[in-house]
Amino acid sequence: MPLRVLCLHGQGTNASIFRRQTERIRKMLPTDYQFYFFDGRHVCEADQDVLDFFPPPYLAWYPTPTTSFVLDAHGQIRDIVRKHGTFDAVIGFSQGAAVAASLLLHQALLGEKPLFRAAIFIGSPIPFSYRPDVGIDCRVSSGLGQKPAKVNAHGRPTTVPPHLLNGSDRLRDPADFQSTGKVFHDSVQYQMFHPDTDVVRIQVPTGHVYGSEDKWFRHSQELVRLCREDVRTVFQHDSGHEIPRAYTEEICDVIEAVFSSIGE
């Protein structure tokens, strides 16, 4: 039977670009793996690594991971599954990986059957939640809520670990993406999953690929801890935020090892 794999691109790229980025990997994998690529709904600025090589549109699953935008991203993935059928596994790069991880974490929280039986996360930032009662409330640590009175209504922690603050520039006032003026207010929230504050874990087999020079290096390491230890596979390379051609064989080994566990 063919193994159907949903492929989710990173922010500032698109499905066509992700198809090109994974071309060498897909050619080395078994021929019964079938890969399906889809676009996120939000137009955004181009990723600097693709701007000079690929034409627009440049897209994202969300422009910034507020609770409402994260919920919308989950809806996009669920819509793809409804329209195109079920998938055995998911492969995500960067934001696409974070969205897939977030969806699987929420399904674990809700006790739902996972949409995917395995997942590969490449260069992933740590995922965010759509629930204000989950994760770390990032508003104050990220400079989006300076008032001392801004306390999470659900008693969630409000201090982001320092090693995860490098990505705080992606947390922006949603009004930046609207034609109207600034509308940021207390109902806009950013809730970051973290293994020290959340007991939930992704239950399906996972593969993690990330580089020691990647700006999301520490984020990817924390995502590893949000997955079940007994069914996760990790490959760390010495490159940056990319799918490195030099490590194609090693990445394929991770994918095959994870996907081989489907159905066990």
Backbone bond lengths (Angstrom), bond angles and torsions (degrees), N, CA, C in turn:
res aa  C-N    CA-C-N  psi(-1)  N-CA   C-N-CA  omega(-1)  CA-C   N-CA-C  phi
1 M - - - 1.463 - - 1.526 110.43 -
2 P 1.332 117.42 137.86 1.470 119.57 176.23 1.519 111.17 -63.03
3 L 1.308 115.84 149.51 1.458 121.90 176.11 1.530 107.54 -105.89
4 R 1.324 116.09 114.34 1.459 121.56 -175.31 1.526 110.31 -89.20
5 V 1.341 115.66 127.32 1.459 121.75 -174.77 1.527 109.92 -123.07
6 L 1.314 116.49 121.98 1.458 122.13 174.82 1.521 108.88 -84.87
7 C 1.334 116.96 132.31 1.467 122.22 -176.17 1.522 109.54 -117.29
8 L 1.335 117.09 122.88 1.457 123.17 -174.72 1.524 110.33 -116.01
9 H 1.318 115.89 119.63 1.465 121.72 -175.26 1.523 112.17 -75.88
10 G 1.328 115.71 168.64 1.454 122.07 176.95 1.510 112.10 -86.76
11 Q 1.328 116.12 172.16 1.460 121.90 -179.56 1.518 110.54 -68.72
12 G 1.335 115.67 138.80 1.458 120.48 178.30 1.506 114.30 80.54
13 T 1.338 116.92 15.53 1.466 121.12 175.62 1.538 106.29 -129.09
14 N 1.318 117.22 -147.21 1.471 121.26 173.94 1.521 108.17 -166.03
15 A 1.334 116.23 -179.91 1.464 120.28 -176.36 1.519 111.73 -62.97
16 S 1.333 116.93 -39.37 1.462 120.44 -179.56 1.528 111.42 -64.08
17 I 1.311 116.64 -41.01 1.467 120.66 178.72 1.521 110.21 -65.59
18 F 1.324 116.68 -42.78 1.463 119.64 179.44 1.527 110.81 -63.97
19 R 1.312 116.56 -34.15 1.458 119.71 175.33 1.534 110.51 -60.44
20 R 1.328 116.10 -42.29 1.471 119.98 177.83 1.529 111.06 -67.73
21 Q 1.325 116.82 -40.66 1.467 120.65 -177.69 1.531 112.14 -63.61
22 T 1.314 116.78 -28.60 1.475 121.18 -176.52 1.528 112.56 -103.51
23 E 1.316 117.70 8.19 1.471 120.63 -172.74 1.525 112.63 -58.81
24 R 1.326 116.85 -48.00 1.470 119.79 -178.53 1.523 111.54 -63.83
25 I 1.314 116.55 -38.68 1.462 120.73 179.45 1.517 110.22 -64.32
26 R 1.316 116.21 -48.40 1.462 119.90 -175.88 1.529 112.31 -63.61
27 K 1.332 116.36 -32.82 1.463 120.05 179.30 1.528 112.30 -67.39
28 M 1.335 116.50 -25.85 1.462 120.40 -178.09 1.521 113.19 -91.58
29 L 1.322 117.01 -10.61 1.459 120.54 -177.44 1.526 111.21 -88.12
30 P 1.321 118.71 162.44 1.465 121.62 -178.74 1.532 112.37 -54.30
31 T 1.302 115.87 145.49 1.465 121.24 -176.10 1.524 112.88 -69.66
32 D 1.328 118.15 -15.56 1.465 118.70 178.11 1.528 112.56 -86.27
33 Y 1.337 118.00 2.58 1.459 121.11 170.40 1.529 107.75 -82.22
34 Q 1.298 117.68 123.99 1.464 122.19 178.73 1.523 108.83 -113.09
35 F 1.343 116.39 124.76 1.459 122.13 -172.84 1.528 110.86 -107.51
36 Y 1.324 116.05 134.44 1.464 122.04 -177.70 1.522 108.60 -125.71
37 F 1.328 116.00 127.27 1.459 122.56 -174.88 1.529 110.19 -114.94
38 F 1.329 116.09 135.70 1.464 121.19 179.76 1.525 109.37 -136.86
39 D 1.341 115.05 157.23 1.465 121.91 -178.99 1.524 111.67 -94.75
40 G 1.348 115.62 142.74 1.452 120.18 166.71 1.518 109.99 -70.01
41 R 1.323 116.64 161.59 1.470 120.12 -172.11 1.526 114.93 -87.30
42 H 1.343 118.82 -16.94 1.457 121.15 -171.03 1.530 111.68 -98.24
43 V 1.333 116.39 128.05 1.457 121.55 173.23 1.523 108.24 -76.93
44 C 1.334 116.23 139.56 1.464 119.91 -177.75 1.520 109.70 -149.28
45 E 1.321 116.28 -179.09 1.453 121.41 175.55 1.526 109.95 -68.87
46 A 1.316 116.12 150.82 1.458 120.38 -179.43 1.522 111.07 -71.53
47 D 1.318 115.50 143.64 1.454 120.34 167.88 1.533 107.90 -64.17
48 Q 1.324 116.46 133.84 1.460 120.10 -174.73 1.523 113.42 -61.48
49 D 1.326 116.69 -25.45 1.461 119.62 -178.71 1.526 112.89 -76.32
50 V 1.321 117.62 -14.05 1.467 119.93 -178.62 1.525 112.64 -114.78
51 L 1.329 117.26 -12.46 1.462 121.68 -172.15 1.525 113.02 -54.64
52 D 1.316 117.32 -41.99 1.467 120.94 -175.75 1.525 113.74 -85.61
53 F 1.332 117.01 -3.21 1.461 119.55 -173.60 1.523 114.19 -120.47
54 F 1.317 117.34 -22.57 1.461 120.02 -174.97 1.527 110.11 -131.67
55 P 1.323 117.21 140.57 1.467 120.59 178.55 1.518 111.44 -78.16
56 P 1.336 116.87 164.63 1.472 119.81 174.29 1.526 110.38 -68.64
57 P 1.334 117.61 170.15 1.469 125.69 12.21 1.514 112.59 -80.77
58 Y 1.332 116.00 152.55 1.449 122.91 173.06 1.528 106.59 -108.60
59 L 1.310 115.70 124.51 1.454 120.28 -165.49 1.532 112.32 -128.56
60 A 1.321 114.79 166.09 1.468 121.41 178.03 1.523 108.79 -147.39
61 W 1.323 115.14 158.48 1.461 121.05 174.23 1.522 110.16 -79.06
62 Y 1.333 116.29 -27.87 1.467 122.26 168.83 1.527 107.29 -154.56
63 P 1.334 117.20 151.24 1.464 119.35 178.53 1.515 112.98 -77.95
64 T 1.332 116.43 -26.83 1.458 123.37 178.21 1.529 106.25 -160.45
65 P 1.334 119.15 142.55 1.468 119.95 -168.68 1.530 115.45 -85.00
66 T 1.334 117.23 56.80 1.464 119.05 169.90 1.521 108.58 -66.84
67 T 1.324 115.60 165.31 1.459 118.60 178.77 1.529 111.22 -58.71
68 S 1.324 117.48 -38.91 1.473 119.82 -178.67 1.524 111.46 -71.46
69 F 1.323 117.81 -38.97 1.459 119.83 179.04 1.535 111.48 -69.06
70 V 1.329 116.81 -35.84 1.471 119.65 177.22 1.522 110.36 -64.38
71 L 1.331 116.56 -43.07 1.466 119.89 177.23 1.529 110.69 -60.70
72 D 1.326 116.76 -40.27 1.465 120.75 177.26 1.528 111.03 -62.89
73 A 1.332 117.24 -40.56 1.473 120.33 178.95 1.522 110.73 -62.88
74 H 1.322 116.93 -41.64 1.465 120.08 175.55 1.525 110.07 -58.66
75 G 1.326 115.75 -41.71 1.459 119.82 179.25 1.518 112.14 -62.05
76 Q 1.332 116.58 -37.17 1.471 119.79 177.49 1.526 110.83 -61.30
77 I 1.323 116.79 -43.72 1.465 120.27 -179.19 1.525 110.52 -67.65
78 R 1.315 116.37 -43.01 1.464 119.31 178.55 1.531 110.90 -63.02
79 D 1.332 117.85 -37.35 1.468 121.00 177.46 1.530 110.96 -63.51
80 I 1.328 116.67 -40.54 1.470 120.12 178.10 1.521 110.23 -60.44
81 V 1.318 116.44 -43.46 1.466 120.29 -179.92 1.524 110.84 -65.47
82 R 1.334 116.47 -41.15 1.465 119.14 178.77 1.522 112.01 -62.80
83 K 1.324 116.76 -40.10 1.464 120.99 -175.05 1.524 113.37 -81.82
84 H 1.321 116.91 -29.64 1.465 120.10 -170.83 1.525 113.98 -118.98
85 G 1.312 116.89 3.49 1.455 119.56 177.95 1.511 112.36 92.23
86 T 1.319 115.23 172.30 1.459 120.52 -176.52 1.526 111.42 -75.58
87 F 1.325 114.67 157.49 1.459 122.24 177.60 1.527 108.36 -123.52
88 D 1.312 115.27 144.79 1.460 119.66 178.88 1.526 111.72 -76.71
89 A 1.334 115.76 -32.91 1.464 119.63 -173.94 1.519 109.57 -150.05
90 V 1.327 114.65 167.67 1.461 121.39 177.38 1.517 108.72 -132.49
91 I 1.341 115.32 141.28 1.462 122.43 171.31 1.520 107.40 -122.56
92 G 1.319 117.06 124.73 1.451 120.73 178.50 1.507 111.29 -127.59
93 F 1.331 115.02 144.65 1.465 121.12 174.31 1.519 108.51 -114.87
94 S 1.323 116.43 132.40 1.455 123.28 175.19 1.533 110.18 55.83
95 Q 1.334 118.46 -120.51 1.459 119.89 -178.19 1.518 112.29 -59.23
96 G 1.335 117.02 -36.72 1.461 119.88 177.64 1.513 112.12 -59.78
97 A 1.330 117.01 -37.12 1.464 121.04 176.91 1.521 110.72 -68.05
98 A 1.341 116.58 -42.04 1.460 120.19 -179.32 1.523 111.33 -63.70
99 V 1.333 117.03 -38.63 1.463 120.36 178.60 1.523 110.54 -65.45
100 A 1.332 116.83 -44.47 1.469 120.40 178.80 1.523 110.65 -61.96
101 A 1.330 116.85 -42.94 1.462 120.48 179.34 1.526 111.34 -63.89
102 S 1.325 116.25 -42.93 1.459 120.48 179.01 1.521 111.15 -60.86
103 L 1.313 116.72 -43.97 1.467 120.50 179.63 1.525 111.00 -61.38
104 L 1.334 116.73 -45.36 1.457 120.31 -179.47 1.533 111.67 -66.65
105 L 1.323 117.72 -35.31 1.461 120.38 176.98 1.532 110.92 -66.07
106 H 1.327 117.07 -41.63 1.455 119.72 178.07 1.526 111.42 -65.38
107 Q 1.323 116.41 -38.08 1.463 118.37 177.81 1.527 110.84 -64.49
108 A 1.329 116.67 -36.74 1.464 119.78 175.72 1.531 110.62 -65.65
109 L 1.345 116.77 -40.16 1.461 120.38 178.02 1.528 111.41 -60.78
110 L 1.327 115.63 -39.49 1.467 121.20 -175.50 1.525 112.92 -87.07
111 G 1.330 116.89 -6.23 1.458 119.97 -176.93 1.517 113.17 71.55
112 E 1.336 117.10 23.69 1.461 121.39 178.99 1.523 111.02 -82.46
113 K 1.314 116.53 155.54 1.453 121.07 170.70 1.526 108.36 -67.32
114 P 1.330 119.04 128.70 1.470 120.54 -177.55 1.531 111.80 -60.58
115 L 1.332 115.48 142.26 1.467 120.45 176.37 1.525 111.56 -65.79
116 F 1.344 116.45 -25.58 1.463 121.72 -178.34 1.525 109.76 -128.25
117 R 1.318 115.60 147.81 1.463 120.02 -179.55 1.515 112.81 -94.54
118 A 1.334 116.40 -2.17 1.464 121.56 175.73 1.521 107.58 -163.93
119 A 1.326 116.03 157.58 1.465 120.22 -178.21 1.520 110.30 -146.31
120 I 1.339 115.10 142.23 1.462 122.60 174.62 1.520 107.92 -119.08
121 F 1.323 116.80 123.51 1.460 122.32 -179.32 1.532 108.88 -112.90
122 I 1.328 116.70 119.43 1.466 121.83 -178.17 1.526 109.11 -115.80
123 G 1.333 116.14 120.88 1.464 121.12 177.67 1.515 113.00 54.64
124 S 1.319 117.43 47.29 1.466 120.92 -171.31 1.522 113.46 -89.43
125 P 1.342 117.49 133.06 1.459 119.49 162.59 1.526 109.08 -67.82
126 I 1.296 116.43 163.12 1.463 119.09 177.33 1.532 108.73 -68.11
127 P 1.324 118.68 141.33 1.466 120.04 -175.96 1.527 113.19 -76.43
128 F 1.332 114.13 157.90 1.458 122.30 177.19 1.530 109.82 -112.92
129 S 1.331 115.18 160.10 1.457 122.15 -178.51 1.523 110.82 -107.71
130 Y 1.327 116.36 158.03 1.461 119.99 171.92 1.527 111.31 -95.69
131 R 1.336 117.14 0.12 1.460 120.94 -177.29 1.531 110.58 -104.36
132 P 1.336 118.04 128.51 1.460 120.42 179.04 1.518 114.00 -69.97
133 D 1.348 117.17 -12.08 1.466 120.99 -179.55 1.524 111.76 -98.29
134 V 1.332 117.24 16.79 1.463 122.65 -178.01 1.523 108.61 -130.35
135 G 1.325 116.50 143.61 1.457 120.27 172.12 1.516 114.73 78.29
136 I 1.338 114.53 -165.44 1.467 122.66 179.16 1.524 108.19 -100.42
137 D 1.336 115.86 129.82 1.459 121.26 174.74 1.536 107.54 -75.41
138 C 1.329 116.24 113.10 1.475 121.23 -169.14 1.526 114.70 -92.92
139 R 1.313 118.80 0.36 1.464 119.91 -169.23 1.527 113.18 -60.59
140 V 1.311 117.81 -48.16 1.456 120.36 -176.24 1.531 110.56 -71.47
141 S 1.335 117.43 -46.57 1.468 120.52 -178.38 1.519 112.08 -61.40
142 S 1.337 116.20 -28.21 1.462 120.29 -177.95 1.515 112.86 -94.79
143 G 1.340 117.10 4.13 1.453 120.37 177.65 1.511 114.07 79.16
144 L 1.340 116.84 17.05 1.461 120.33 -179.86 1.524 112.56 -100.91
145 G 1.308 115.67 1.28 1.464 119.36 177.44 1.511 108.44 -154.51
146 Q 1.296 117.72 95.82 1.456 121.73 -172.67 1.520 113.73 -89.26
147 K 1.340 117.39 -12.15 1.460 119.41 -176.57 1.530 110.85 -73.55
148 P 1.336 117.99 129.15 1.467 120.16 177.37 1.520 112.64 -57.26
149 A 1.340 116.71 -26.68 1.464 119.63 -177.25 1.521 112.66 -75.54
150 K 1.323 116.74 -8.81 1.465 118.72 -177.41 1.533 108.56 -76.41
151 V 1.319 116.05 93.99 1.459 123.65 -179.13 1.517 107.65 -116.34
152 N 1.327 116.10 139.93 1.460 119.15 178.95 1.518 110.34 -62.58
153 A 1.320 115.29 129.33 1.466 120.70 -175.50 1.521 112.52 -65.58
154 H 1.319 117.22 -18.46 1.463 121.12 -177.94 1.529 111.91 -104.03
155 G 1.332 116.46 10.39 1.451 119.75 177.54 1.518 114.12 73.90
156 R 1.331 117.46 18.54 1.457 119.96 179.41 1.532 110.11 -74.81
157 P 1.337 117.29 152.46 1.462 119.40 177.80 1.529 111.24 -61.93
158 T 1.319 116.52 151.40 1.465 121.27 -177.43 1.522 113.10 -121.03
159 T 1.330 116.66 8.43 1.463 120.13 179.70 1.525 109.80 -110.65
160 V 1.318 116.14 118.72 1.456 121.66 178.18 1.529 108.72 -82.94
161 P 1.342 118.63 132.39 1.469 119.76 176.57 1.527 110.85 -53.19
162 P 1.328 118.25 137.26 1.463 121.13 -174.87 1.529 114.30 -54.17
163 H 1.337 117.58 -34.65 1.459 119.37 -177.04 1.524 112.95 -72.46
164 L 1.330 116.84 -6.54 1.463 120.50 177.65 1.527 112.63 -106.08
165 L 1.325 117.74 0.22 1.455 120.82 -177.44 1.523 113.07 -78.24
166 N 1.326 117.41 -10.28 1.463 118.71 -178.30 1.516 112.75 -62.94
167 G 1.335 116.67 -22.05 1.455 119.69 -179.59 1.509 113.44 -99.13
168 S 1.343 116.80 12.10 1.464 118.66 -174.84 1.525 112.73 -68.42
169 D 1.340 117.63 -14.75 1.457 119.43 179.56 1.526 112.12 -69.12
170 R 1.335 117.74 -14.53 1.465 119.39 178.35 1.523 111.45 -84.40
171 L 1.342 117.52 -6.12 1.458 121.25 177.14 1.521 107.06 -92.96
172 R 1.313 115.74 107.90 1.458 120.97 -172.75 1.524 110.57 -129.08
173 D 1.324 114.68 155.38 1.453 120.42 174.43 1.528 108.60 -59.27
174 P 1.344 118.17 123.88 1.466 119.56 179.09 1.519 113.32 -56.06
175 A 1.328 117.85 -23.12 1.458 120.04 178.73 1.520 111.94 -64.48
176 D 1.346 116.89 -19.57 1.464 119.76 176.51 1.519 111.98 -61.41
177 F 1.326 116.30 -20.63 1.454 120.94 -175.99 1.533 111.51 -106.36
178 Q 1.344 115.75 13.59 1.456 120.84 -179.30 1.522 109.44 -121.86
179 S 1.315 115.95 160.60 1.461 120.61 179.89 1.521 111.99 -81.71
180 T 1.329 116.89 -13.89 1.459 120.61 -179.94 1.521 110.26 -85.85
181 G 1.318 115.97 177.90 1.444 120.06 -178.58 1.510 112.34 -75.70
182 K 1.348 116.20 -175.65 1.452 121.96 -179.31 1.525 110.93 -61.13
183 V 1.309 115.40 132.50 1.466 119.48 -179.78 1.520 111.12 -132.18
184 F 1.336 118.00 16.41 1.458 119.61 -175.10 1.522 109.76 -62.32
185 H 1.323 116.34 133.15 1.459 121.15 -179.19 1.517 108.64 -150.75
186 D 1.326 116.12 177.91 1.462 121.30 -170.98 1.523 113.97 -63.95
187 S 1.338 117.56 -21.32 1.461 118.98 -179.27 1.520 112.80 -75.79
188 V 1.336 116.99 -13.07 1.465 121.04 176.45 1.511 107.81 -85.75
189 Q 1.340 116.53 120.11 1.455 119.48 -175.08 1.518 111.94 -132.11
190 Y 1.327 114.14 152.88 1.456 123.06 174.86 1.521 107.28 -124.75
191 Q 1.322 116.70 116.21 1.461 121.12 -176.26 1.535 109.12 -119.19
192 M 1.305 116.14 107.63 1.468 123.11 -176.42 1.531 110.64 -91.06
193 F 1.332 116.85 121.67 1.463 118.98 171.07 1.524 109.35 -61.10
194 H 1.325 115.45 144.96 1.468 119.63 174.81 1.525 108.79 -151.87
195 P 1.333 118.08 136.60 1.470 120.41 -175.29 1.517 114.70 -66.04
196 D 1.338 117.99 -18.09 1.464 119.67 178.92 1.527 112.33 -88.69
197 T 1.327 117.18 -14.97 1.462 119.48 -179.27 1.523 112.48 -114.13
198 D 1.329 117.41 -13.96 1.464 121.88 -178.77 1.525 109.42 -123.53
199 V 1.327 116.19 130.73 1.465 120.03 -178.91 1.528 111.75 -86.08
200 V 1.324 117.73 -15.45 1.459 120.86 -178.11 1.534 110.13 -64.84
201 R 1.344 115.27 145.70 1.462 121.48 177.16 1.532 109.19 -136.75
202 I 1.322 115.79 145.03 1.465 120.68 171.98 1.513 107.59 -64.25
203 Q 1.327 116.70 129.85 1.452 121.59 -170.98 1.523 114.39 -94.00
204 V 1.324 117.80 -19.06 1.470 119.80 -176.71 1.527 109.85 -86.21
205 P 1.341 117.96 161.00 1.464 120.53 175.45 1.531 111.31 -58.96
206 T 1.323 116.24 136.80 1.458 120.92 -177.85 1.529 111.13 -130.57
207 G 1.339 114.84 150.27 1.456 122.05 172.26 1.518 108.37 -121.54
208 H 1.317 116.33 138.38 1.463 122.12 -175.49 1.522 108.93 -125.95
209 V 1.333 116.11 122.86 1.459 122.33 179.39 1.525 107.48 -125.10
210 Y 1.327 116.99 122.65 1.467 119.34 179.64 1.523 109.57 -156.39
211 G 1.352 114.73 158.17 1.457 121.39 -176.10 1.516 112.89 -106.38
212 S 1.308 116.04 147.91 1.464 120.98 179.51 1.528 112.21 -68.12
213 E 1.350 117.12 -18.59 1.465 121.32 178.52 1.528 111.94 -101.48
214 D 1.305 117.41 6.74 1.464 121.99 179.92 1.530 109.66 -76.76
215 K 1.332 117.51 137.67 1.463 120.08 177.22 1.525 111.56 -62.65
216 W 1.346 116.69 -21.38 1.456 121.22 179.34 1.541 111.94 -98.84
217 F 1.326 116.69 17.79 1.460 121.26 -176.07 1.533 112.16 -53.89
218 R 1.333 117.12 -53.01 1.462 119.80 -178.05 1.527 111.08 -69.02
219 H 1.327 117.09 -33.45 1.462 120.17 175.13 1.532 110.46 -60.24
220 S 1.334 115.78 -46.78 1.472 119.78 -179.05 1.523 111.04 -61.87
221 Q 1.328 116.72 -37.80 1.460 119.95 177.94 1.527 111.36 -63.69
222 E 1.331 116.85 -39.06 1.462 119.44 178.47 1.530 111.09 -69.73
223 L 1.339 117.20 -33.86 1.463 119.29 176.10 1.528 110.53 -62.39
224 V 1.312 117.61 -36.65 1.466 120.40 176.42 1.525 109.78 -54.32
225 R 1.330 117.11 -43.23 1.461 120.95 -177.97 1.531 112.95 -71.68
226 L 1.333 116.90 -13.99 1.467 120.57 175.88 1.529 111.97 -87.18
227 C 1.317 116.65 6.39 1.463 122.00 -179.68 1.528 109.81 -119.18
228 R 1.301 116.86 153.91 1.460 121.51 -179.94 1.531 110.67 -58.78
229 E 1.310 114.77 127.66 1.467 120.27 -175.37 1.521 112.46 -64.77
230 D 1.332 117.51 -33.85 1.461 120.39 -173.03 1.527 113.21 -79.20
231 V 1.345 118.23 -9.69 1.470 119.72 -178.50 1.528 111.31 -131.20
232 R 1.322 117.01 30.64 1.457 119.96 178.48 1.527 110.38 -117.83
233 T 1.326 114.99 147.41 1.458 122.71 179.49 1.519 107.82 -128.01
234 V 1.330 117.34 133.11 1.459 121.53 -174.12 1.526 110.26 -124.00
235 F 1.342 115.40 134.75 1.463 120.82 171.29 1.523 108.48 -130.66
236 Q 1.331 115.75 117.97 1.462 121.96 176.98 1.522 109.13 -106.57
237 H 1.328 116.74 127.60 1.459 121.11 177.53 1.523 109.58 -112.75
238 D 1.320 117.05 -179.93 1.462 120.61 -174.94 1.528 113.24 -104.80
239 S 1.339 117.15 18.90 1.464 121.28 179.85 1.526 110.31 -101.19
240 G 1.339 115.11 -169.68 1.449 120.67 -176.22 1.516 112.72 -101.43
241 H 1.347 115.18 -143.34 1.458 121.63 -176.01 1.528 109.17 -84.45
242 E 1.311 115.54 84.68 1.454 121.71 -174.31 1.530 109.28 -163.63
243 I 1.332 113.87 174.72 1.463 120.40 169.74 1.522 104.85 -106.77
244 P 1.328 118.03 92.31 1.470 121.24 -166.65 1.525 113.35 -69.46
245 R 1.316 115.71 125.58 1.460 121.23 -179.94 1.523 110.88 -62.37
246 A 1.338 117.44 -31.42 1.464 120.92 -176.80 1.528 112.02 -65.83
247 Y 1.319 117.04 -18.38 1.463 120.17 -177.05 1.532 111.36 -116.92
248 T 1.311 116.39 29.61 1.462 120.52 -178.44 1.528 111.54 -57.53
249 E 1.320 117.52 -46.06 1.467 120.13 -178.02 1.524 111.54 -63.37
250 E 1.329 116.55 -42.13 1.462 119.89 -179.19 1.534 111.17 -65.64
251 I 1.330 116.69 -39.18 1.466 120.16 178.63 1.524 109.95 -66.38
252 C 1.331 116.35 -40.97 1.467 119.51 176.69 1.524 111.28 -62.32
253 D 1.320 117.16 -37.30 1.469 120.23 177.50 1.524 110.99 -61.00
254 V 1.347 116.22 -41.32 1.464 119.89 178.20 1.521 110.15 -63.01
255 I 1.332 116.62 -48.00 1.459 120.77 -177.52 1.527 110.63 -60.74
256 E 1.323 117.05 -46.11 1.469 119.75 -178.96 1.525 111.32 -66.30
257 A 1.321 117.06 -37.75 1.468 119.31 179.22 1.521 110.97 -63.54
258 V 1.326 116.88 -41.57 1.464 120.83 -179.35 1.527 110.39 -71.27
259 F 1.315 116.70 -47.02 1.454 120.08 -176.27 1.535 112.32 -68.64
260 S 1.330 116.94 -25.17 1.451 119.47 178.63 1.522 112.61 -66.96
261 S 1.337 115.97 -19.07 1.460 120.20 -179.41 1.528 112.39 -85.34
262 I 1.337 117.50 -8.51 1.455 120.29 179.78 1.535 108.85 -63.43
263 G 1.294 115.60 128.20 1.443 120.70 178.85 1.519 114.12 93.63
264 E 1.335 117.25 -9.09 1.463 119.03 -179.76 1.526 110.06 -73.77
